[in-house]
Amino acid sequence: MHDFLQIKAAAKFLGVSPNTLRNWERSGKLTTYRHPINGYRLYKKTDLETLLSSIQRSDQTISTRQTDLLVSH
């Protein structure tokens, strides 16, 4: 279970709210696992790291486009 985070810790790791994680689960952006005893949502650390990396790349792309627009005007 050391490779997993509960929803509150996963949300903090990504810098989003737990409700955002629930929405991402419903939309298929993030796979959720369930604790076998208590049924809590669990997120694989590797999945979260991959998602965070994707978010950061997306933010960099947006920032670059905004800079390009400012420079071209």
DSSP file (Angstrom, degrees, kcal/mol; ACC not computed):
  #  RESIDUE AA STRUCTURE BP1 BP2  ACC     N-H-->O    O-->H-N    N-H-->O    O-->H-N    TCO  KAPPA ALPHA  PHI   PSI    X-CA   Y-CA   Z-CA
    1    1 A M    >         0   0    0      0, 0.0     3,-1.4     0, 0.0    34,-0.0   0.000 360.0 360.0 360.0  -3.1    0.0    0.0    0.0
    2    2 A H  T 3   +     0   0    0      1,-0.3    43,-0.0     3,-0.0     0, 0.0   0.681 360.0  61.8 -72.0 -16.2    3.0    2.3    0.1
    3    3 A D  T 3  S+     0   0    0     41,-0.0    42,-2.8    42,-0.0    43,-0.4   0.358  99.1  71.9 -89.0   6.1    2.7    2.9   -3.7
    4    4 A F  E <   -A   44   0A   0     -3,-1.4     2,-0.4    40,-0.2    40,-0.2  -0.874  61.9-155.1-124.7 153.2   -0.7    4.5   -3.2
    5    5 A L  E     -A   43   0A   0     38,-2.5    38,-2.4    -2,-0.3     2,-0.1  -0.965  21.8-121.8-123.5 144.5   -2.1    7.7   -1.8
    6    6 A Q  E  >  -A   42   0A   0     -2,-0.4     4,-2.7    36,-0.2     5,-0.2  -0.351  42.1 -94.1 -75.2 168.2   -5.6    8.4   -0.3
    7    7 A I  H  > S+     0   0    0     34,-0.7     4,-2.6     1,-0.2     5,-0.2   0.839 122.2  50.4 -57.7 -41.1   -7.7   11.1   -2.0
    8    8 A K  H  > S+     0   0    0      1,-0.2     4,-2.0     2,-0.2    -1,-0.2   0.931 115.0  42.9 -65.2 -44.9   -6.7   13.9    0.4
    9    9 A A  H  > S+     0   0    0      2,-0.2     4,-2.3     1,-0.2    -2,-0.2   0.876 114.3  51.4 -68.4 -37.3   -3.0   13.2    0.0
   10   10 A A  H  X S+     0   0    0     -4,-2.7     4,-1.9     2,-0.2    -2,-0.2   0.907 109.6  50.0 -65.8 -41.8   -3.3   12.7   -3.8
   11   11 A A  H  X>S+     0   0    0     -4,-2.6     5,-2.3    -5,-0.2     4,-1.5   0.915 111.7  48.0 -63.0 -43.0   -5.2   16.0   -4.1
   12   12 A K  H  <5S+     0   0    0     -4,-2.0    -2,-0.2     1,-0.2    -1,-0.2   0.907 108.7  54.5 -63.9 -41.8   -2.5   17.8   -2.2
   13   13 A F  H  <5S+     0   0    0     -4,-2.3    -1,-0.2     1,-0.2    -2,-0.2   0.888 116.4  37.6 -58.4 -40.9    0.2   16.2   -4.3
   14   14 A L  H  <5S-     0   0    0     -4,-1.9    -1,-0.2     2,-0.1    -2,-0.2   0.623 109.6-120.9 -87.9 -14.4   -1.4   17.5   -7.5
   15   15 A G  T  <5S+     0   0    0     -4,-1.5     2,-0.2     1,-0.3    -3,-0.2   0.830  75.7 108.3  77.0  32.3   -2.5   20.9   -6.0
   16   16 A V  S   <S-     0   0    0     -5,-2.3    -1,-0.3    -6,-0.2    -2,-0.1  -0.767  72.7 -92.1-129.6 175.8   -6.2   20.3   -6.7
   17   17 A S     >  -     0   0    0     -2,-0.2     4,-1.5     1,-0.1     3,-0.5  -0.532  32.8-114.4 -87.5 158.0   -9.3   19.5   -4.6
   18   18 A P  H  > S+     0   0    0      0, 0.0     4,-2.1     0, 0.0     5,-0.2   0.859 118.2  59.1 -57.2 -35.0  -10.5   16.0   -3.8
   19   19 A N  H  > S+     0   0    0      1,-0.2     4,-2.4     2,-0.2     5,-0.2   0.864 100.4  55.6 -63.6 -34.4  -13.6   16.8   -5.8
   20   20 A T  H  > S+     0   0    0     -3,-0.5     4,-2.6     2,-0.2    -1,-0.2   0.914 107.0  49.9 -62.5 -42.0  -11.4   17.5   -8.9
   21   21 A L  H  X S+     0   0    0     -4,-1.5     4,-2.2     2,-0.2    -2,-0.2   0.906 109.4  51.1 -63.2 -40.5   -9.9   14.0   -8.4
   22   22 A R  H  X S+     0   0    0     -4,-2.1     4,-2.3     2,-0.2    -2,-0.2   0.910 111.1  48.5 -62.4 -41.5  -13.4   12.5   -8.2
   23   23 A N  H  X S+     0   0    0     -4,-2.4     4,-2.2     2,-0.2    -2,-0.2   0.913 110.4  50.5 -64.1 -42.8  -14.4   14.4  -11.4
   24   24 A W  H  X>S+     0   0    0     -4,-2.6     5,-2.0     1,-0.2     6,-1.2   0.863 109.1  52.5 -63.8 -35.2  -11.2   13.2  -13.2
   25   25 A E  H ><5S+     0   0    0     -4,-2.2     3,-0.9     4,-0.2    -2,-0.2   0.943 110.2  47.5 -63.3 -47.5  -12.1    9.6  -12.1
   26   26 A R  H 3<5S+     0   0    0     -4,-2.3    -2,-0.2     1,-0.2    -1,-0.2   0.857 113.3  48.0 -62.9 -35.9  -15.6    9.9  -13.6
   27   27 A S  H 3<5S-     0   0    0     -4,-2.2    -1,-0.2    -5,-0.1    -2,-0.2   0.534 115.6-114.5 -85.0  -5.0  -14.3   11.3  -16.8
   28   28 A G  T <<5S+     0   0    0     -3,-0.9    -3,-0.2    -4,-0.6    -4,-0.1   0.557  82.9 119.6  87.0   8.1  -11.6    8.6  -17.1
   29   29 A K  S   <S+     0   0    0     -5,-2.0     2,-0.4    -6,-0.2    -4,-0.2   0.742  78.5  31.7 -74.9 -22.4   -8.6   10.9  -16.7
   30   30 A L  S    S-     0   0    0     -6,-1.2     2,-0.4    -9,-0.1    -2,-0.2  -0.998  76.5-132.5-142.3 133.0   -7.4    9.1  -13.6
   31   31 A T        -     0   0    0     -2,-0.4     2,-0.4    -3,-0.1    13,-0.4  -0.696  22.8-158.9 -86.2 134.3   -7.7    5.5  -12.5
   32   32 A T        -     0   0    0     -2,-0.4     2,-0.3    -7,-0.1    11,-0.2  -0.910   4.2-163.1-114.4 140.8   -8.9    4.9   -9.0
   33   33 A Y  E     -B   42   0A   0      9,-2.9     9,-2.9    -2,-0.4     2,-0.4  -0.770  15.8-129.4-113.4 163.5   -8.3    1.8   -6.9
   34   34 A R  E     -B   41   0A   0     -2,-0.3     7,-0.2     7,-0.2     6,-0.1  -0.941  20.7-113.7-119.3 138.2  -10.2    0.8   -3.8
   35   35 A H     >  -     0   0    0      5,-2.3     4,-1.6    -2,-0.4     7,-0.0  -0.488  27.2-133.4 -63.8 132.5   -8.7   -0.2   -0.5
   36   36 A P  T  4 S+     0   0    0      0, 0.0    -1,-0.1     0, 0.0    -2,-0.0   0.739  97.7  34.0 -66.2 -22.1   -9.6   -3.9    0.0
   37   37 A I  T  4 S+     0   0    0      3,-0.1    -2,-0.0     1,-0.0    -3,-0.0   0.886 132.4  20.1 -98.9 -49.5  -10.8   -3.4    3.6
   38   38 A N  T  4 S-     0   0    0      2,-0.1    -1,-0.0     0, 0.0    -3,-0.0   0.549  90.6-127.5-104.5  -7.4  -12.3    0.1    3.9
   39   39 A G     <  +     0   0    0     -4,-1.6     3,-0.1     1,-0.2     0, 0.0   0.528  50.5 157.6  76.9   5.5  -13.2    0.9    0.3
   40   40 A Y        -     0   0    0     -6,-0.1    -5,-2.3     1,-0.1    -1,-0.2  -0.264  50.1-100.6 -61.5 149.2  -11.4    4.2    0.3
   41   41 A R  E     - B   0  34A   0     -7,-0.2   -34,-0.7    -9,-0.1     2,-0.4  -0.506  42.7-168.7 -68.0 138.1  -10.2    5.6   -3.0
   42   42 A L  E     -AB   6  33A   0     -9,-2.9    -9,-2.9    -2,-0.2     2,-0.4  -0.981   8.8-157.8-131.1 145.1   -6.6    5.1   -3.7
   43   43 A Y  E     -A    5   0A   0    -38,-2.4   -38,-2.5    -2,-0.4     2,-0.2  -0.980  22.9-119.9-124.7 132.6   -4.3    6.6   -6.3
   44   44 A K  E  >  -A    4   0A   0     -2,-0.4     4,-2.1   -13,-0.4   -40,-0.2  -0.514  17.4-136.9 -69.3 134.2   -1.1    5.1   -7.6
   45   45 A K  H  > S+     0   0    0    -42,-2.8     4,-2.6     1,-0.2     5,-0.2   0.885 105.1  54.4 -58.6 -39.4    1.8    7.4   -7.0
   46   46 A T  H  > S+     0   0    0    -43,-0.4     4,-2.1     1,-0.2    -1,-0.2   0.882 107.1  50.5 -65.2 -36.7    3.2    6.7  -10.5
   47   47 A D  H  > S+     0   0    0      2,-0.2     4,-2.4     1,-0.2    -1,-0.2   0.906 111.7  48.3 -64.5 -41.2   -0.2    7.6  -12.1
   48   48 A L  H  X S+     0   0    0     -4,-2.1     4,-2.8     2,-0.2    -2,-0.2   0.900 110.4  50.6 -66.9 -40.8   -0.2   10.9  -10.2
   49   49 A E  H  X S+     0   0    0     -4,-2.6     4,-2.3     2,-0.2    -1,-0.2   0.899 111.2  49.0 -63.7 -40.0    3.4   11.7  -11.2
   50   50 A T  H  X S+     0   0    0     -4,-2.1     4,-2.1     2,-0.2    -2,-0.2   0.923 113.1  46.8 -64.3 -45.0    2.5   11.0  -14.8
   51   51 A L  H  X S+     0   0    0     -4,-2.4     4,-2.5     2,-0.2    -2,-0.2   0.914 112.0  50.5 -63.8 -43.5   -0.6   13.2  -14.6
   52   52 A L  H  X S+     0   0    0     -4,-2.8     4,-2.5     1,-0.2    -1,-0.2   0.905 109.9  50.4 -62.0 -41.9    1.3   16.0  -12.9
   53   53 A S  H  X S+     0   0    0     -4,-2.3     4,-2.2     1,-0.2    -1,-0.2   0.902 110.6  49.9 -62.0 -41.2    4.0   15.9  -15.6
   54   54 A S  H  X S+     0   0    0     -4,-2.1     4,-2.2     2,-0.2    -2,-0.2   0.904 110.9  49.2 -63.9 -42.6    1.3   16.1  -18.2
   55   55 A I  H  X S+     0   0    0     -4,-2.5     4,-2.5     1,-0.2    -2,-0.2   0.913 111.0  49.8 -63.2 -43.5   -0.3   19.1  -16.5
   56   56 A Q  H  X S+     0   0    0     -4,-2.5     4,-2.1     2,-0.2    -2,-0.2   0.887 110.4  49.6 -65.6 -39.1    3.1   20.9  -16.2
   57   57 A R  H  X S+     0   0    0     -4,-2.2     4,-2.1     2,-0.2    -1,-0.2   0.904 111.3  50.1 -64.7 -40.2    3.9   20.3  -19.9
   58   58 A S  H  X S+     0   0    0     -4,-2.2     4,-2.3     1,-0.2    -2,-0.2   0.910 109.6  50.5 -63.9 -42.8    0.5   21.7  -20.8
   59   59 A D  H  X S+     0   0    0     -4,-2.5     4,-2.5     1,-0.2    -1,-0.2   0.886 109.7  50.9 -62.1 -39.7    1.0   24.7  -18.6
   60   60 A Q  H  X S+     0   0    0     -4,-2.1     4,-2.4     2,-0.2    -1,-0.2   0.888 109.3  50.9 -66.0 -38.5    4.4   25.3  -20.3
   61   61 A T  H  X S+     0   0    0     -4,-2.1     4,-2.3     2,-0.2    -2,-0.2   0.924 111.7  47.0 -64.2 -44.9    2.8   25.1  -23.7
   62   62 A I  H  X S+     0   0    0     -4,-2.3     4,-2.4     2,-0.2    -2,-0.2   0.920 112.3  50.1 -62.3 -44.6    0.1   27.6  -22.8
   63   63 A S  H  X S+     0   0    0     -4,-2.5     4,-2.2     1,-0.2    -2,-0.2   0.898 110.4  49.9 -61.8 -41.7    2.7   30.0  -21.3
   64   64 A T  H  X S+     0   0    0     -4,-2.4     4,-2.5     2,-0.2    -1,-0.2   0.904 110.9  49.4 -64.3 -42.0    4.9   29.7  -24.5
   65   65 A R  H  X S+     0   0    0     -4,-2.3     4,-2.2     2,-0.2    -2,-0.2   0.900 110.5  50.2 -64.7 -40.6    1.9   30.5  -26.7
   66   66 A Q  H  X S+     0   0    0     -4,-2.4     4,-2.1     2,-0.2    -1,-0.2   0.909 111.4  48.6 -64.5 -41.1    0.9   33.5  -24.5
   67   67 A T  H  X S+     0   0    0     -4,-2.2     4,-2.4     1,-0.2    -2,-0.2   0.912 109.9  52.2 -63.8 -43.0    4.5   34.8  -24.7
   68   68 A D  H  X S+     0   0    0     -4,-2.5     4,-2.0     1,-0.2    -2,-0.2   0.896 109.5  49.7 -60.5 -40.6    4.5   34.3  -28.5
   69   69 A L  H  X S+     0   0    0     -4,-2.2     4,-0.7     1,-0.2    -1,-0.2   0.897 111.5  48.2 -65.6 -40.7    1.3   36.3  -28.8
   70   70 A L  H  < S+     0   0    0     -4,-2.1     3,-0.5     1,-0.2    -2,-0.2   0.893 112.9  47.8 -67.5 -39.3    2.6   39.1  -26.7
   71   71 A V  H  < S+     0   0    0     -4,-2.4    -1,-0.2     1,-0.2    -2,-0.2   0.863 107.8  55.3 -70.3 -36.3    5.9   39.3  -28.7
   72   72 A S  H  <        0   0    0     -4,-2.0    -1,-0.2     1,-0.3    -2,-0.2   0.652 360.0 360.0 -74.7 -14.3    4.1   39.3  -32.1
   73   73 A H     <        0   0    0     -4,-0.7    -1,-0.3    -3,-0.5    -2,-0.2   0.447 360.0 360.0 -93.5 360.0    1.9   42.3  -31.2
